[in-house]
Amino acid sequence: MKKYQLVVPCHFGLESVLKREIIDLGYEISLVEDGRITFEGDAEAICRANIFLRSAERVLLQVAKFKAYSFEELFQNVKAIPWEEFIPVDGKFWVTKASSVKSKLFSTSDIQSIVKKAMVERMKLKYSVSWFDEDGCAYPIRVFIIKDEVTVAIDTTGDSLHKRGYRLNSAIAPISETLAAALIMLTPWKKDRILVDPFCGSGTFPIEAAMIGANIAPGMNRSFLAENWTNLIDKKEWYEAVNEANDLINLDVDMDIQGYDIDPSVVKSARENAKLAGVDQLIHFQRREVKDLNHPKKFGFVISNPPYGERLEDKKDLPLLYHEIGEAMKRLDSWSTYLITSYDEAEKYIGRKADKNRKLYNGMIKTYYYQFLGPKPKKSGR
């Protein structure tokens, strides 16, 4: 089966999580860059990557990589790509996104129009037509230029992979599903350890944790653009990938995952989202304030996305809120706490310096992933 280079974007700073996922799927990494990883795979890999990867934003099929210092070089190199091997004569194709970093070609709108023009010229020649109706399947193109090196790829995913299909009811400023999954996988949490999110909002952290614990593939309940690319991927590849995912699900797993929020309507929405994800029986949601957070079990995990100020009337309320988080951490002194927040005085009011801290972006918001590590349990105490 033909092999491709598949480019998989992810959140900056979480490349190690995605790299581990790809290796666990059985594929060989070709390149690790800031915010994306390239690996080699066939048509089956396109299906499995879309269905199984939790921390990826999308899966791109790389069709070319070359240097370009002028628009003429960009045009000629794109025209030289064998587009007829990827896009049928009735295919709908356009440059959905272009980006440029530290390169001579920096106008993204010009890059988009020149790439489209070069594609048309190539395909007119190969298909012996002067006009394309573009009424068939969609083949959106993405172009990245970094230090004058151009990567041209076709998006196999469509809607971003963070759209799992379960979050129809969202709280204010929700964390994305892909980021939540990556942050969970960055911790040593395992399904036999209790996990609590005291600011659960839409329920994303508890739901993603339950899906990880029950081995539910994140792409099970959605569709992908490349499902219609019968010229490149046989339908049976998708069926086999879905069957593989179905065979791995274990809903009989014994887990203790809890989500709290101060707003009862938010708790209700989180329950509905968990039901849509098929994990409602694995999560306990409850209205509770963080100042009341306590638990008799030891060696648990708090993983949460506390308010940055967007969900509060005024940022003046944040010092008290983070002080309450700190008091809860004192009560749960054998637990590990992981918080993603843009509040740069979080440690001050929690009253403890984080053992580890990562700078990440939640959308366009610069955030910190504070990691307060508890003691490791003895094996007999798990």
Backbone torsions as a table, in degrees:
resi	resn	phi	psi	omega
1	MET	NA	142.2	-176.0
2	LYS	-62.7	137.8	178.8
3	LYS	-99.8	144.9	179.2
4	TYR	-127.3	162.8	166.1
5	GLN	-95.0	121.0	-177.8
6	LEU	-108.3	124.4	-177.7
7	VAL	-102.7	125.8	-174.2
8	VAL	-123.6	106.2	177.2
9	PRO	-74.3	153.3	176.1
10	CYS	-149.6	177.9	176.7
11	HIS	-66.2	138.5	175.9
12	PHE	-57.6	132.8	178.3
13	GLY	94.7	-7.6	-178.3
14	LEU	-119.5	24.3	-179.7
15	GLU	-61.9	-34.0	-177.5
16	SER	-63.9	-34.3	179.1
17	VAL	-66.9	-48.1	-179.4
18	LEU	-65.1	-39.6	178.5
19	LYS	-57.7	-44.6	-179.9
20	ARG	-64.2	-39.4	178.5
21	GLU	-61.0	-45.8	-177.8
22	ILE	-64.3	-43.4	178.3
23	ILE	-62.8	-41.1	179.0
24	ASP	-63.4	-27.6	176.2
25	LEU	-76.7	-11.8	175.5
26	GLY	101.0	18.4	-177.2
27	TYR	-110.4	156.0	-176.5
28	GLU	-95.9	127.1	-179.9
29	ILE	-73.7	131.3	177.6
30	SER	-96.8	-37.0	-173.5
31	LEU	-158.9	136.7	174.5
32	VAL	-116.4	121.9	178.8
33	GLU	-127.6	170.1	176.2
34	ASP	-62.0	117.0	174.5
35	GLY	81.7	4.9	174.9
36	ARG	-165.2	154.3	-179.3
37	ILE	-130.2	139.6	177.7
38	THR	-111.6	133.9	175.9
39	PHE	-139.9	161.9	-178.2
40	GLU	-94.3	134.5	178.6
41	GLY	-164.2	164.0	179.9
42	ASP	-100.2	-165.4	-180.0
43	ALA	-59.8	-38.9	177.8
44	GLU	-61.0	-38.1	-179.8
45	ALA	-64.0	-35.3	177.7
46	ILE	-61.6	-44.1	179.9
47	CYS	-66.1	-49.2	-175.9
48	ARG	-66.6	-37.9	179.2
49	ALA	-63.8	-43.9	178.9
50	ASN	-63.6	-39.0	-175.5
51	ILE	-81.5	-36.8	-170.3
52	PHE	-100.1	-27.8	-173.6
53	LEU	-71.7	125.8	-177.0
54	ARG	-91.0	-32.0	-173.0
55	SER	-101.8	-0.5	-179.3
56	ALA	-84.3	149.7	177.6
57	GLU	-89.4	-33.8	177.8
58	ARG	-169.5	171.7	178.4
59	VAL	-121.4	120.3	-177.2
60	LEU	-111.8	135.9	176.9
61	LEU	-92.2	108.4	-179.1
62	GLN	-73.0	128.1	179.9
63	VAL	-108.2	-17.8	178.5
64	ALA	-167.1	155.4	174.6
65	LYS	-145.8	127.5	-176.0
66	PHE	-160.6	166.4	175.4
67	LYS	-91.3	142.6	175.8
68	ALA	-147.8	124.1	180.0
69	TYR	-109.8	-6.2	179.4
70	SER	-142.1	162.3	178.8
71	PHE	-67.4	-29.1	176.7
72	GLU	-65.9	-42.2	177.3
73	GLU	-64.8	-39.3	177.3
74	LEU	-61.0	-47.7	-178.9
75	PHE	-59.5	-50.1	-175.2
76	GLN	-66.8	-38.8	179.4
77	ASN	-68.9	-38.6	177.5
78	VAL	-69.2	-38.9	178.6
79	LYS	-63.6	-28.3	-178.5
80	ALA	-78.5	-12.1	179.5
81	ILE	-69.4	134.5	-179.8
82	PRO	-77.1	71.9	-175.7
83	TRP	-59.8	-28.7	-179.2
84	GLU	-64.4	-17.7	177.0
85	GLU	-80.7	-13.1	-176.1
86	PHE	-117.0	-36.5	-173.0
87	ILE	-118.7	121.8	178.5
88	PRO	-71.0	167.9	-174.4
89	VAL	-61.5	-27.3	179.9
90	ASP	-97.2	5.6	-177.1
91	GLY	-64.7	145.0	175.8
92	LYS	-94.2	119.4	-176.4
93	PHE	-134.7	139.2	178.8
94	TRP	-158.7	161.2	178.4
95	VAL	-92.4	101.2	-174.0
96	THR	-76.1	-25.8	179.4
97	LYS	-156.0	140.5	172.7
98	ALA	-135.0	142.8	176.6
99	SER	-139.4	152.8	-178.4
100	SER	-142.8	129.8	-180.0
101	VAL	-131.7	124.1	176.7
102	LYS	50.5	48.0	-177.6
103	SER	-132.4	156.1	178.6
104	LYS	-66.8	-33.6	176.1
105	LEU	-90.6	111.4	-173.4
106	PHE	-124.0	-13.0	179.9
107	SER	-80.7	106.5	-175.6
108	THR	-66.4	-33.5	179.3
109	SER	-67.6	-38.9	177.3
110	ASP	-67.8	-40.0	178.2
111	ILE	-59.6	-45.5	-179.5
112	GLN	-60.6	-47.5	-176.2
113	SER	-69.1	-36.9	-179.4
114	ILE	-70.4	-40.6	178.1
115	VAL	-63.1	-44.0	178.4
116	LYS	-61.8	-44.8	-179.6
117	LYS	-61.1	-42.6	180.0
118	ALA	-65.0	-39.2	177.5
119	MET	-62.0	-45.8	-179.8
120	VAL	-60.1	-44.9	-178.9
121	GLU	-61.2	-43.1	178.9
122	ARG	-63.7	-46.6	-174.0
123	MET	-74.5	-30.5	174.3
124	LYS	-60.9	-41.9	-179.3
125	LEU	-67.6	-45.8	-175.0
126	LYS	-74.8	-34.4	-178.2
127	TYR	-96.7	-1.9	178.8
128	SER	53.5	46.8	176.7
129	VAL	-130.8	158.8	178.8
130	SER	-107.1	-8.1	-176.8
131	TRP	-147.6	140.8	177.9
132	PHE	-113.9	123.2	178.3
133	ASP	-71.6	-28.1	179.1
134	GLU	52.4	47.9	-179.3
135	ASP	-108.7	14.4	179.3
136	GLY	-101.1	-150.2	-178.2
137	CYS	-67.3	154.6	-177.5
138	ALA	-87.7	135.8	176.7
139	TYR	-131.8	76.8	-178.7
140	PRO	-71.4	137.8	-175.6
141	ILE	-104.9	141.1	174.4
142	ARG	-124.5	137.7	-177.1
143	VAL	-126.3	126.1	177.2
144	PHE	-119.9	131.0	175.6
145	ILE	-123.0	118.7	178.3
146	ILE	-128.8	119.0	-178.5
147	LYS	51.6	45.8	175.6
148	ASP	71.9	3.5	175.1
149	GLU	-94.5	123.6	-174.8
150	VAL	-100.6	130.3	171.7
151	THR	-115.0	125.9	178.7
152	VAL	-114.8	128.3	-175.4
153	ALA	-144.1	158.5	175.6
154	ILE	-107.5	132.6	-179.4
155	ASP	-78.2	118.2	-179.9
156	THR	-89.7	-12.0	-168.2
157	THR	-91.6	-49.0	-172.6
158	GLY	91.1	-126.1	175.4
159	ASP	-56.7	138.9	-177.0
160	SER	-50.5	148.6	-177.0
161	LEU	-65.2	-13.2	176.4
162	HIS	-69.7	-16.2	177.6
163	LYS	-84.2	84.1	-176.8
164	ARG	-72.2	-26.2	-178.3
165	GLY	105.7	-1.8	-178.4
166	TYR	-103.7	-18.7	-173.0
167	ARG	-95.2	73.9	177.0
168	LEU	-83.1	-23.2	-179.8
169	ASN	-114.2	110.7	-175.1
170	SER	-114.7	141.1	172.8
171	ALA	-80.8	175.8	177.6
172	ILE	-67.9	139.5	177.1
173	ALA	49.4	56.3	180.0
174	PRO	-73.1	154.6	173.8
175	ILE	-84.9	145.5	-178.3
176	SER	-71.2	152.9	-178.1
177	GLU	-62.7	-40.4	-179.2
178	THR	-66.8	-40.7	178.7
179	LEU	-67.6	-42.4	178.5
180	ALA	-60.1	-46.4	179.9
181	ALA	-61.3	-43.5	-179.2
182	ALA	-63.6	-40.3	-179.4
183	LEU	-67.3	-36.9	175.7
184	ILE	-64.0	-46.0	-177.8
185	MET	-68.9	-16.0	176.9
186	LEU	-78.1	-15.1	179.1
187	THR	-96.1	166.5	175.5
188	PRO	-85.1	14.2	-179.7
189	TRP	-58.9	136.5	173.5
190	LYS	-127.1	162.0	-172.8
191	LYS	-64.4	-14.8	178.4
192	ASP	-90.4	4.9	179.4
193	ARG	-112.1	141.9	-179.9
194	ILE	-67.0	142.8	177.4
195	LEU	-132.4	130.0	179.5
196	VAL	-127.1	134.0	171.6
197	ASP	-115.7	104.7	-177.0
198	PRO	-77.4	-6.7	176.0
199	PHE	-129.1	62.8	-165.3
200	CYS	-72.3	-23.0	179.3
201	GLY	51.6	-122.0	-179.4
202	SER	-70.3	-6.5	-179.7
203	GLY	89.2	14.4	-171.0
204	THR	-62.1	-48.0	179.8
205	PHE	-61.5	-51.4	178.7
206	PRO	-60.6	-39.4	-178.8
207	ILE	-67.0	-45.8	179.2
208	GLU	-63.2	-39.0	177.9
209	ALA	-63.8	-43.2	179.4
210	ALA	-63.1	-39.3	178.5
211	MET	-66.4	-37.6	176.4
212	ILE	-65.1	-47.2	-177.8
213	GLY	-64.3	-37.8	-179.8
214	ALA	-88.7	1.5	178.6
215	ASN	60.5	40.9	176.7
216	ILE	-92.0	118.1	179.8
217	ALA	-62.9	137.1	-174.6
218	PRO	-67.5	-22.7	-178.0
219	GLY	-97.0	18.1	-175.4
220	MET	-66.2	-34.8	-170.4
221	ASN	-111.9	35.9	178.9
222	ARG	-148.4	172.0	179.0
223	SER	-113.3	168.6	-177.3
224	PHE	-135.2	148.9	-179.7
225	LEU	-54.4	-44.1	-173.0
226	ALA	-70.4	-6.6	175.7
227	GLU	-60.9	-25.2	-178.4
228	ASN	-94.6	0.1	-177.7
229	TRP	-85.9	68.4	-178.0
230	THR	-68.3	-15.2	175.5
231	ASN	-73.6	-20.2	-178.4
232	LEU	-116.9	-33.7	-173.8
233	ILE	-130.8	119.8	177.4
234	ASP	-67.4	140.6	-179.0
235	LYS	-54.4	-33.3	-177.1
236	LYS	-63.6	-25.2	177.8
237	GLU	-63.9	-39.8	178.1
238	TRP	-68.5	-44.0	179.3
239	TYR	-60.1	-42.4	-177.9
240	GLU	-67.4	-37.4	178.5
241	ALA	-66.7	-41.4	178.5
242	VAL	-66.6	-40.9	177.9
243	ASN	-62.5	-40.1	176.4
244	GLU	-60.1	-44.8	179.8
245	ALA	-64.0	-42.2	178.8
246	ASN	-61.0	-40.5	-177.8
247	ASP	-66.0	-23.7	-175.5
248	LEU	-88.9	-13.2	-176.7
249	ILE	-67.1	135.8	176.9
250	ASN	-133.7	93.9	-179.3
251	LEU	-84.3	-3.9	177.6
252	ASP	-87.3	4.1	-178.7
253	VAL	-64.3	142.8	-179.7
254	ASP	-96.7	108.5	-178.5
255	MET	-131.5	153.3	175.3
256	ASP	-122.0	92.5	-179.4
257	ILE	-120.6	129.9	-175.6
258	GLN	-131.8	142.2	177.1
259	GLY	-128.6	128.9	-179.8
260	TYR	-120.6	153.1	171.7
261	ASP	-156.6	153.9	-178.5
262	ILE	-77.3	-21.6	-174.9
263	ASP	-98.1	116.2	-178.0
264	PRO	-63.2	-32.0	178.8
265	SER	-68.8	-32.9	177.0
266	VAL	-68.9	-41.1	177.7
267	VAL	-61.3	-41.5	178.5
268	LYS	-61.6	-44.1	178.9
269	SER	-63.2	-39.5	179.1
270	ALA	-62.3	-41.2	177.9
271	ARG	-61.7	-42.4	-179.6
272	GLU	-65.0	-40.5	177.7
273	ASN	-63.3	-41.7	179.1
274	ALA	-62.9	-36.7	178.6
275	LYS	-65.2	-42.1	178.3
276	LEU	-63.7	-32.1	179.2
277	ALA	-80.0	-10.2	179.5
278	GLY	79.9	20.6	-177.5
279	VAL	-126.3	16.4	-176.3
280	ASP	-59.9	-31.5	-179.2
281	GLN	-74.6	-9.5	-177.7
282	LEU	-101.2	-3.7	-174.8
283	ILE	-128.8	139.1	173.6
284	HIS	-107.4	115.2	176.6
285	PHE	-102.5	143.3	-176.6
286	GLN	-155.4	146.5	172.6
287	ARG	-77.6	120.4	179.3
288	ARG	-159.8	142.2	176.5
289	GLU	-87.5	153.6	-177.1
290	VAL	-65.4	-27.5	179.7
291	LYS	-67.5	-16.3	178.3
292	ASP	-99.7	7.0	-176.3
293	LEU	-70.4	121.4	176.2
294	ASN	-159.6	160.0	179.1
295	HIS	-161.3	138.2	-179.4
296	PRO	-72.8	-24.0	-178.8
297	LYS	-72.0	149.9	178.0
298	LYS	-102.8	164.4	172.8
299	PHE	59.6	38.0	176.9
300	GLY	-90.9	-178.0	-179.5
301	PHE	-127.4	134.3	165.1
302	VAL	-106.2	120.8	174.9
303	ILE	-128.1	119.5	-169.5
304	SER	-154.5	162.7	178.0
305	ASN	-121.8	76.3	-175.9
306	PRO	-67.6	163.1	-178.4
307	PRO	-56.9	141.3	175.4
308	TYR	-96.7	-11.0	-171.1
309	GLY	129.3	-22.6	-179.2
310	GLU	-66.3	-33.6	-177.5
311	ARG	-93.8	2.4	179.6
312	LEU	-112.8	156.4	179.9
313	GLU	-61.5	-37.4	-174.6
314	ASP	-153.1	147.1	180.0
315	LYS	-67.2	-12.1	178.0
316	LYS	-64.3	-18.2	178.6
317	ASP	-80.2	-14.1	-174.9
318	LEU	-65.0	-41.7	179.5
319	PRO	-55.4	-44.5	179.1
320	LEU	-64.5	-43.2	-178.6
321	LEU	-60.4	-45.3	-177.8
322	TYR	-74.0	-26.9	172.0
323	HIS	-64.4	-41.1	178.3
324	GLU	-64.6	-36.6	175.3
325	ILE	-61.5	-44.1	179.2
326	GLY	-61.6	-39.8	178.5
327	GLU	-65.9	-39.2	177.8
328	ALA	-64.1	-38.5	178.6
329	MET	-64.1	-34.1	177.5
330	LYS	-65.9	-38.8	178.9
331	ARG	-68.7	-34.2	179.6
332	LEU	-100.3	57.7	-169.1
333	ASP	-71.9	-10.5	175.9
334	SER	-100.7	4.2	-177.5
335	TRP	-93.4	163.8	170.7
336	SER	-109.1	137.9	-177.0
337	THR	-123.0	131.5	179.9
338	TYR	-125.9	120.0	-176.2
339	LEU	-127.3	129.8	171.0
340	ILE	-106.0	123.6	-176.3
341	THR	-156.2	154.0	175.0
342	SER	-93.2	-2.5	-177.2
343	TYR	-76.2	108.2	-172.3
344	ASP	-79.0	-3.1	175.1
345	GLU	-107.8	19.8	-178.3
346	ALA	-56.9	-47.4	-177.6
347	GLU	-62.6	-38.1	-179.0
348	LYS	-58.3	-47.7	-175.2
349	TYR	-85.9	-23.1	171.2
350	ILE	-67.7	-31.4	177.7
351	GLY	87.4	21.1	-179.2
352	ARG	-155.8	138.2	176.8
353	LYS	-81.5	135.7	-179.8
354	ALA	-65.1	144.8	176.4
355	ASP	-70.8	-32.9	176.2
356	LYS	-141.1	154.1	179.8
357	ASN	-149.3	127.5	177.3
358	ARG	-117.4	137.5	173.1
359	LYS	-89.4	125.9	-177.9
360	LEU	-137.7	167.4	174.3
361	TYR	-115.3	125.5	172.7
362	ASN	-101.6	95.9	-169.6
363	GLY	69.7	-125.3	178.1
364	MET	-97.5	2.9	-176.2
365	ILE	-92.2	125.6	175.1
366	LYS	-73.0	126.1	-177.2
367	THR	-129.9	169.8	176.9
368	TYR	-123.5	137.7	176.2
369	TYR	-106.0	94.1	-177.9
370	TYR	-80.9	130.5	-177.3
371	GLN	-122.4	108.0	179.7
372	PHE	-103.4	107.2	-170.0
373	LEU	-91.5	130.2	175.6
374	GLY	-91.2	176.4	178.6
375	PRO	-68.0	150.1	177.8
376	LYS	-81.1	133.6	179.2
377	PRO	-73.2	150.4	172.9
378	LYS	-71.0	152.0	-175.7
379	LYS	-56.5	-35.4	-179.5
380	SER	-71.5	-17.5	-178.0
381	GLY	-95.7	4.1	-178.7
382	ARG	-72.7	NA	NA
